[in-house]
């Protein structure tokens, strides 16, 4: 390639008006070892461009990476959407169940207690007899609990022995 022609192509290159074929010619031209002095400073620049072009290719598949990021984001959004739906539906269900419970509570008829005795004196005597029966049962079953007081006293003595043991151990550990 002649010197004049390469200068014209370089001017077009720096203006950004070259075609792909002209750029390939420039790259081939600067790969030569015998260049004029005027073009020596450009040789380093075009050598750098060639190296950058070779090293600029990524080591991974960009499309696959983008697709995996999009899929992961979609899964996250789906989980968030599902969680929102689950929260709303559980709230609605809880309110519904609470409403049914309140409705049943207020809709059932109130039960009125009927008098079993027509004579108040007889009702008083019967109530007194029932309460005495409950009292006797409780007294009989709680009589065995008096032994718990003795166990409590023994436990207090043991806790004092435990404190003395801690003091003795601390004194033993202080000796050289």
HELIX and SHEET records of a PDB file:
HELIX    1   1 UNK A    3  UNK A   15  1                                  13    
HELIX    2   2 UNK A   20  UNK A   31  1                                  12    
HELIX    3   3 UNK A   37  UNK A   39  5                                   3    
HELIX    4   4 UNK A   40  UNK A   55  1                                  16    
HELIX    5   5 UNK A   62  UNK A  107  1                                  46    
HELIX    6   6 UNK A  120  UNK A  142  1                                  23    
HELIX    7   7 UNK A  143  UNK A  146  5                                   4    
HELIX    8   8 UNK A  147  UNK A  174  1                                  28    
END                                                                             
